[in-house]
Amino acid sequence: MPNDELHTLIGPALLLAGPGTGKTYQLAKRVRYLIVEKKVPPDSITVITFTTAAAQNMRNRISDDSKPELYIPYKLQPRMICTMHSYGYRIIRECAGELGLEDDLRIVHDDLRPILISDAAQLAGYSRDAGEKAADCRKFGNCKPVDDCRCHICDFYKRILKSCCALDYDEQILLACDLLKNKPDLLLDHRASTKHLLVDEYQDINAAQYILIRLLSETNMEGLFVVGDDDQSIYSWRGGSPKYIRQFEQDFGNNAKVVPLQKSFRCHKHILEGALSIVEVFDCERHPKENFDYKIEEGPKIKIHNTPSDEKEAKEVKKIVENALPSQDVLVLFPTRKFSIAIINELKSAKIPFTAALNLPGSGLPLVSTLAAWLANPSDSLSLRRCLEAFMEGPSSEVPSRKVQKAEKKEAREMAFGLISLLWNDVLEGRASNLWGALCLGKDKNSLFSLVHNAFKSLIDQYNSSTEFGAFSSDLAKYIAPWRKIDDFLSETSSWVDFFSTNTPFGQDSNVRLMTLQSAKGLEAKVVCIVGLEEDVIPRKADDGNLPEQSRLLFVSMTRAINELHLFHARKRAGNVVLKNIYKKEGKPPDLSHSRFLDAIPKEHCELCFHRTY
């Protein structure tokens, strides 16, 4: 079927859409076709995207009246263009009263979730480490209740969340599925609004999201229209799997259609063929692809840079950036933030503005912000639990460090955290309305509760009765310890200022963007540089059993490039960057070799650039 007719496919249909082949365009065109040509009511169309940004991008596409082939007047646009989690949240909100949840539902983020699920593990009679098993089970979303430690832990975890009127990201999908399964009228209502269900990034769904899609589309299979590419499935760490694309025809029966988008509008041949060669070698279960056509056939070969050190690598990246500006934008990608430090310093010294989508600098100020939230609202059990964790790991606590090796120290640590976990029992059984109430009830039960209560009572009393910062800051440092050293405080404060100032002023766009490989999904740039392509980095040694996904991660990163693609590996790096000692034998060269993925790129698509030390 020609590309200009794919949006008319009768479902269930999967568009197998490689990078830069126009999948968002096809989705937008499908929406317009349904509303304008087929006169489908907009309220019976739902578009599910992977990110909030993708949902906004879809809305922008169909709102752009300069593109008449996509444009839909605002009054005719579907109301539901949202992420999968937003859709699940909407279902839960409709049933909040019946579930005993308040309207003001909170979302538990990744920094607190492991703490709560470890508490749940101890409440269920297991070790804190056992919580990881339940967390993994929830992440994949394939929940089948059995008499198992994971289910026991999960039950307590869900009770803790409910007591705080909270959900985590997994629960937004899991609970939504349970509600649809158990409430026929609710399911009927939502099937009416998803008669035409369009799903973006289908390769990133997990088992629970697949179940949600099946529940919504079961009676409206002709309206199911999904797009994705198994070569771009890179989120197994949060439960995503390419198997749902690979078994689409098996899942949806004889009427299922899988149609590839075969024209590359972004990458030229050297970039896409070079990137494809990596997944072809290292991912033997991938969905077979036909040859691509190219909007732009020819372009520069991929340059593979062999540099003597990370400092030299940074200088070469800076040269590439200088040569590209101002007519071309540049995307610099790296495995972890540490690989970017030398590059950031080079760009700063050259006064080249850039944006850096890095991890936020430090955890001290966010912890202070969490404490402020609890002081303003002592019934906020989630904020208090995060602060209790900081206290238990801080200088005022006698709890052994998480790094201890001796069995008796580990046991003492487990027992101390077990006592903190028991505070939830008073909340879950109604003896206290929140965690602070439970701590006040139990302050005389043992020395740990007494110590913790006195510390937080001191903080809240000062907050309520004094405006003097000195005494409060002293208790803050003593009990919460956001920073252990003066240098830590000064460094984090400077980093936050730097984060919001030197990395381009507020609201100002930059033609140079720095980010991790994982963060680059969905982006593109005329020039792309990827650094850190060494063995034990990409692919990671610790994850050597998952070569297919690591090859897909590099494939996604490479195919962000429109014109130039530069791949870097270094012969020497600082040990704190690669997290290993690269000088194993005196007098021998550093134990650092280029990534095996680079060897898979055919010579006709790349050229080697060897950089000398001088």
ZAMARGU-4260 file (C-alpha; in steps of 0.2 Angstrom, whole numbers, plus 5000, padded with zeros to 4 digits):
<rodrens>
0) 5000/5000/5000 | 5007/5017/4996 | 5013/5028/5010 | 4999/5041/5007 | 4985/5028/5010
5) 4992/5020/5025 | 4982/5031/5037 | 4966/5023/5029 | 4970/5005/5035 | 4957/4995/5044
10) 4963/4988/5060 | 4970/4980/5069 | 4985/4988/5061 | 5003/4990/5065 | 5014/5003/5056
15) 5032/4996/5058 | 5040/5014/5058 | 5059/5015/5058 | 5067/5031/5064 | 5063/5047/5054
20) 5050/5038/5043 | 5035/5049/5048 | 5026/5039/5061 | 5019/5055/5070 | 5014/5061/5053
25) 5004/5045/5049 | 4995/5046/5066 | 4990/5064/5064 | 4984/5060/5046 | 4974/5046/5053
30) 4965/5057/5066 | 4961/5069/5052 | 4955/5056/5040 | 4943/5049/5053 | 4936/5065/5058
35) 4935/5075/5042 | 4933/5061/5029 | 4924/5047/5039 | 4914/5059/5050 | 4919/5049/5066
40) 4914/5059/5082 | 4930/5066/5090 | 4924/5059/5107 | 4926/5041/5100 | 4944/5044/5096
45) 4958/5042/5109 | 4977/5044/5105 | 4989/5037/5117 | 5007/5043/5117 | 5022/5038/5127
50) 5027/5055/5134 | 5018/5071/5138 | 5029/5080/5126 | 5023/5068/5112 | 5005/5071/5116
55) 5008/5090/5115 | 5017/5087/5098 | 5003/5078/5091 | 4991/5092/5097 | 5002/5104/5088
60) 5003/5094/5072 | 4984/5094/5070 | 4982/5112/5076 | 4994/5119/5062 | 4983/5127/5049
65) 4999/5129/5037 | 4998/5110/5035 | 4981/5107/5027 | 4983/5088/5026 | 4984/5087/5045
70) 4975/5102/5051 | 4959/5099/5061 | 4949/5114/5069 | 4950/5115/5087 | 4932/5111/5090
75) 4933/5095/5080 | 4949/5089/5088 | 4949/5073/5100 | 4949/5077/5118 | 4959/5062/5123
80) 4977/5064/5117 | 4987/5059/5132 | 4999/5047/5139 | 4995/5029/5144 | 4997/5034/5163
85) 4986/5049/5161 | 4973/5038/5154 | 4974/5026/5168 | 4974/5040/5180 | 4958/5047/5172
90) 4949/5030/5175 | 4955/5029/5193 | 4949/5047/5196 | 4932/5042/5190 | 4931/5029/5204
95) 4941/5038/5218 | 4926/5039/5230 | 4922/5020/5228 | 4941/5016/5231 | 4942/5027/5247
100) 4954/5039/5238 | 4952/5058/5239 | 4951/5069/5224 | 4969/5075/5227 | 4978/5060/5222
105) 4997/5060/5223 | 5010/5051/5213 | 5025/5043/5221 | 5041/5046/5212 | 5056/5034/5210
110) 5066/5041/5224 | 5052/5036/5237 | 5045/5020/5229 | 5060/5009/5234 | 5059/5015/5252
115) 5040/5012/5253 | 5041/4995/5245 | 5055/4990/5257 | 5044/4995/5272 | 5030/4984/5264
120) 5042/4969/5263 | 5046/4970/5282 | 5028/4973/5286 | 5024/4957/5277 | 5038/4947/5286
125) 5052/4948/5274 | 5068/4957/5273 | 5069/4974/5265 | 5079/4967/5250 | 5064/4956/5246
130) 5055/4972/5241 | 5065/4972/5225 | 5056/4956/5219 | 5039/4964/5221 | 5045/4980/5212
135) 5052/4970/5197 | 5035/4961/5196 | 5025/4977/5196 | 5037/4985/5183 | 5033/4972/5171
140) 5015/4973/5174 | 5011/4954/5172 | 5002/4953/5189 | 4994/4936/5193 | 4989/4935/5212
145) 4997/4920/5220 | 5002/4914/5237 | 5020/4922/5235 | 5031/4934/5244 | 5029/4946/5230
150) 5011/4947/5231 | 5011/4948/5250 | 5023/4963/5249 | 5013/4971/5235 | 4997/4970/5246
155) 5005/4980/5260 | 5013/4992/5248 | 4996/4996/5240 | 4989/4998/5257 | 5003/5011/5262
160) 4999/5020/5245 | 4980/5020/5249 | 4983/5027/5267 | 4993/5042/5259 | 4980/5044/5245
165) 4994/5040/5232 | 4998/5030/5217 | 5014/5026/5209 | 5017/5025/5190 | 5014/5006/5189
170) 4998/5007/5199 | 4990/5020/5187 | 4990/5006/5174 | 4987/4991/5186 | 4973/4998/5195
175) 4965/5005/5180 | 4965/4987/5172 | 4957/4980/5188 | 4943/4993/5188 | 4939/4990/5169
180) 4939/4971/5172 | 4927/4972/5187 | 4916/4986/5182 | 4907/4982/5165 | 4898/4999/5164
185) 4914/5008/5166 | 4922/4997/5153 | 4908/5000/5141 | 4910/5019/5144 | 4928/5019/5140
190) 4926/5007/5125 | 4914/5020/5118 | 4928/5033/5119 | 4941/5022/5111 | 4931/5015/5096
195) 4946/5022/5087 | 4962/5019/5098 | 4978/5025/5091 | 4994/5020/5100 | 5011/5028/5098
200) 5028/5019/5103 | 5020/5002/5104 | 5037/4994/5106 | 5039/5002/5123 | 5023/4995/5131
205) 5024/4982/5146 | 5011/4968/5150 | 4999/4979/5160 | 4999/4992/5146 | 4995/4978/5133
210) 4981/4972/5144 | 4974/4989/5145 | 4975/4991/5126 | 4966/4974/5124 | 4952/4978/5136
215) 4949/4995/5127 | 4950/4988/5109 | 4942/4970/5111 | 4926/4975/5104 | 4933/4988/5092
220) 4947/4979/5083 | 4944/4988/5067 | 4949/5004/5075 | 4965/4999/5083 | 4980/5008/5074
225) 4997/5007/5082 | 5014/5012/5077 | 5031/5007/5083 | 5048/4999/5079 | 5056/4984/5089
230) 5073/4991/5084 | 5069/5006/5095 | 5063/4996/5111 | 5075/5002/5125 | 5065/5003/5141
235) 5066/4985/5148 | 5072/4993/5164 | 5055/4999/5167 | 5046/4984/5159 | 5045/4988/5141
240) 5047/4974/5128 | 5048/4972/5109 | 5039/4956/5110 | 5022/4965/5108 | 5027/4971/5091
245) 5035/4955/5086 | 5019/4945/5090 | 5006/4958/5085 | 4999/4946/5071 | 4998/4932/5083
250) 4990/4943/5097 | 4977/4950/5086 | 4973/4936/5074 | 4970/4934/5055 | 4964/4952/5052
255) 4980/4960/5059 | 4990/4969/5047 | 5009/4974/5049 | 5014/4987/5036 | 5032/4994/5036
260) 5036/5013/5033 | 5050/5011/5021 | 5055/5029/5017 | 5068/5038/5028 | 5064/5057/5029
265) 5078/5060/5042 | 5094/5050/5040 | 5103/5047/5024 | 5109/5030/5019 | 5126/5030/5027
270) 5119/5034/5044 | 5103/5022/5044 | 5112/5008/5035 | 5127/5009/5047 | 5115/5009/5062
275) 5105/4995/5056 | 5120/4984/5054 | 5123/4984/5073 | 5105/4978/5077 | 5106/4966/5063
280) 5121/4958/5071 | 5117/4959/5089 | 5098/4957/5089 | 5093/4940/5080 | 5075/4941/5085
285) 5071/4958/5077 | 5057/4959/5065 | 5064/4958/5048 | 5064/4974/5038 | 5064/4978/5019
290) 5076/4990/5011 | 5073/5008/5014 | 5071/5022/5002 | 5079/5039/5006 | 5073/5057/5004
295) 5091/5061/5004 | 5102/5047/4998 | 5119/5053/5000 | 5128/5062/5014 | 5144/5061/5024
300) 5150/5044/5030 | 5149/5040/5049 | 5166/5046/5057 | 5173/5035/5070 | 5185/5045/5081
305) 5199/5036/5090 | 5205/5048/5103 | 5220/5047/5115 | 5210/5053/5130 | 5193/5060/5136
310) 5202/5077/5136 | 5206/5076/5118 | 5189/5069/5114 | 5181/5084/5122 | 5192/5096/5111
315) 5187/5087/5095 | 5169/5088/5100 | 5171/5107/5103 | 5179/5108/5085 | 5164/5099/5078
320) 5152/5110/5087 | 5161/5126/5081 | 5161/5120/5063 | 5143/5116/5064 | 5137/5133/5072
325) 5127/5143/5068 | 5119/5135/5053 | 5117/5117/5061 | 5111/5111/5078 | 5122/5098/5087
330) 5117/5084/5099 | 5130/5077/5110 | 5126/5060/5118 | 5135/5051/5132 | 5132/5035/5143
335) 5132/5044/5159 | 5134/5062/5166 | 5152/5059/5170 | 5157/5057/5152 | 5151/5074/5149
340) 5161/5084/5161 | 5176/5087/5150 | 5165/5092/5136 | 5155/5104/5147 | 5171/5112/5152
345) 5177/5114/5134 | 5161/5122/5129 | 5161/5134/5144 | 5179/5139/5140 | 5175/5143/5122
350) 5159/5152/5128 | 5148/5141/5117 | 5130/5141/5125 | 5122/5124/5127 | 5108/5116/5136
355) 5112/5101/5146 | 5097/5088/5150 | 5107/5081/5164 | 5103/5074/5181 | 5098/5088/5193
360) 5114/5093/5203 | 5114/5085/5220 | 5100/5079/5232 | 5103/5090/5246 | 5091/5104/5241
365) 5077/5093/5235 | 5078/5085/5252 | 5076/5102/5261 | 5061/5105/5250 | 5054/5088/5255
370) 5056/5093/5274 | 5048/5110/5270 | 5033/5101/5263 | 5031/5091/5279 | 5034/5106/5291
375) 5020/5115/5281 | 5009/5099/5283 | 5013/5087/5296 | 5000/5075/5290 | 5010/5072/5274
380) 5016/5054/5278 | 5026/5053/5261 | 5037/5068/5264 | 5040/5063/5282 | 5045/5045/5277
385) 5058/5052/5265 | 5065/5063/5279 | 5065/5048/5291 | 5076/5039/5278 | 5088/5054/5278
390) 5088/5054/5297 | 5092/5035/5298 | 5106/5037/5286 | 5112/5053/5295 | 5125/5057/5308
395) 5113/5058/5323 | 5108/5040/5320 | 5116/5025/5327 | 5110/5014/5313 | 5124/5005/5304
400) 5128/5011/5287 | 5121/5003/5271 | 5139/4998/5267 | 5142/4987/5282 | 5148/4969/5278
405) 5147/4960/5295 | 5132/4950/5298 | 5128/4957/5315 | 5129/4975/5308 | 5117/4970/5294
410) 5105/4962/5306 | 5105/4978/5317 | 5102/4989/5302 | 5088/4977/5296 | 5080/4978/5314
415) 5081/4997/5315 | 5072/4999/5298 | 5060/4986/5303 | 5055/4997/5318 | 5052/5012/5306
420) 5042/5001/5295 | 5031/4996/5310 | 5025/5014/5311 | 5014/5011/5296 | 5004/4998/5306
425) 4997/5011/5316 | 4991/5021/5301 | 4985/5005/5292 | 4975/4999/5307 | 4967/5016/5311
430) 4976/5020/5327 | 4984/5035/5319 | 4979/5046/5304 | 4997/5048/5297 | 5015/5043/5300
435) 5018/5058/5312 | 5003/5053/5322 | 5010/5035/5323 | 5027/5042/5329 | 5019/5053/5342
440) 5010/5037/5349 | 5025/5027/5349 | 5038/5039/5355 | 5040/5030/5372 | 5040/5012/5365
445) 5059/5011/5361 | 5074/5022/5361 | 5074/5024/5342 | 5056/5031/5341 | 5061/5043/5356
450) 5076/5049/5347 | 5067/5051/5330 | 5052/5060/5338 | 5063/5072/5348 | 5073/5077/5332
455) 5057/5080/5322 | 5048/5088/5336 | 5063/5100/5338 | 5062/5105/5319 | 5043/5107/5319
460) 5043/5118/5335 | 5057/5129/5328 | 5047/5131/5312 | 5031/5136/5321 | 5038/5147/5334
465) 5054/5155/5328 | 5061/5165/5313 | 5079/5163/5318 | 5088/5153/5304 | 5104/5149/5315
470) 5096/5136/5327 | 5085/5128/5314 | 5100/5126/5301 | 5110/5118/5315 | 5096/5105/5319
475) 5094/5103/5300 | 5112/5099/5298 | 5111/5088/5313 | 5096/5078/5310 | 5093/5078/5291
480) 5111/5081/5285 | 5107/5086/5267 | 5126/5089/5266 | 5140/5081/5276 | 5154/5093/5271
485) 5155/5111/5268 | 5161/5108/5250 | 5146/5097/5247 | 5134/5111/5251 | 5144/5124/5241
490) 5146/5113/5226 | 5128/5108/5225 | 5122/5126/5227 | 5134/5132/5214 | 5129/5118/5203
495) 5110/5123/5204 | 5115/5141/5200 | 5125/5135/5185 | 5111/5123/5180 | 5099/5138/5178
500) 5112/5151/5171 | 5127/5145/5162 | 5118/5131/5153 | 5109/5145/5143 | 5097/5158/5151
505) 5079/5154/5155 | 5068/5152/5140 | 5083/5154/5128 | 5085/5140/5115 | 5102/5133/5111
510) 5109/5125/5095 | 5119/5113/5106 | 5111/5100/5117 | 5119/5088/5129 | 5111/5073/5136
515) 5112/5054/5140 | 5108/5041/5126 | 5092/5036/5135 | 5086/5054/5135 | 5088/5057/5116
520) 5073/5046/5110 | 5062/5056/5099 | 5074/5070/5095 | 5085/5074/5080 | 5099/5086/5075
525) 5109/5090/5060 | 5125/5084/5069 | 5126/5071/5082 | 5141/5066/5092 | 5141/5050/5103
530) 5155/5048/5116 | 5160/5034/5127 | 5159/5020/5114 | 5171/5008/5124 | 5169/4990/5129
535) 5161/4988/5147 | 5152/5005/5144 | 5142/5002/5128 | 5139/4987/5130 | 5140/4987/5149
540) 5149/4973/5156 | 5137/4970/5170 | 5123/4969/5157 | 5132/4958/5144 | 5117/4946/5143
545) 5106/4960/5136 | 5116/4964/5121 | 5101/4966/5110 | 5094/4980/5119 | 5111/4989/5121
550) 5113/4987/5102 | 5096/4995/5100 | 5100/5009/5112 | 5115/5014/5101 | 5104/5012/5085
555) 5092/5024/5092 | 5106/5036/5097 | 5114/5035/5080 | 5098/5038/5071 | 5095/5055/5079
560) 5107/5062/5066 | 5101/5070/5050 | 5118/5075/5041 | 5134/5071/5051 | 5136/5057/5064
565) 5152/5056/5074 | 5156/5041/5086 | 5170/5043/5099 | 5180/5030/5109 | 5195/5035/5119
570) 5211/5025/5123 | 5212/5032/5140 | 5199/5039/5152 | 5198/5043/5171 | 5194/5028/5182
575) 5180/5037/5190 | 5172/5040/5173 | 5173/5022/5167 | 5171/5015/5185 | 5186/5003/5184
580) 5204/5003/5185 | 5211/5004/5167 | 5229/5002/5173 | 5230/4984/5177 | 5248/4980/5173
585) 5262/4992/5175 | 5270/4997/5159 | 5256/4991/5149 | 5244/5002/5139 | 5227/5006/5147
590) 5214/4992/5147 | 5202/5001/5137 | 5196/4995/5120 | 5183/5001/5107 | 5165/4994/5108
595) 5162/4978/5098 | 5147/4987/5091 | 5158/4998/5080 | 5165/4983/5072 | 5148/4979/5065
600) 5147/4995/5054 | 5152/4991/5036 | 5167/5000/5030 | 5157/5007/5015 | 5147/5017/5028
605) 5161/5024/5039 | 5178/5031/5040 | 5191/5030/5054 | 5199/5045/5062 | 5214/5042/5072
610) 5219/5056/5084 | 5237/5057/5090 | 5241/5063/5108 | 5249/5079/5102
</rodrens>
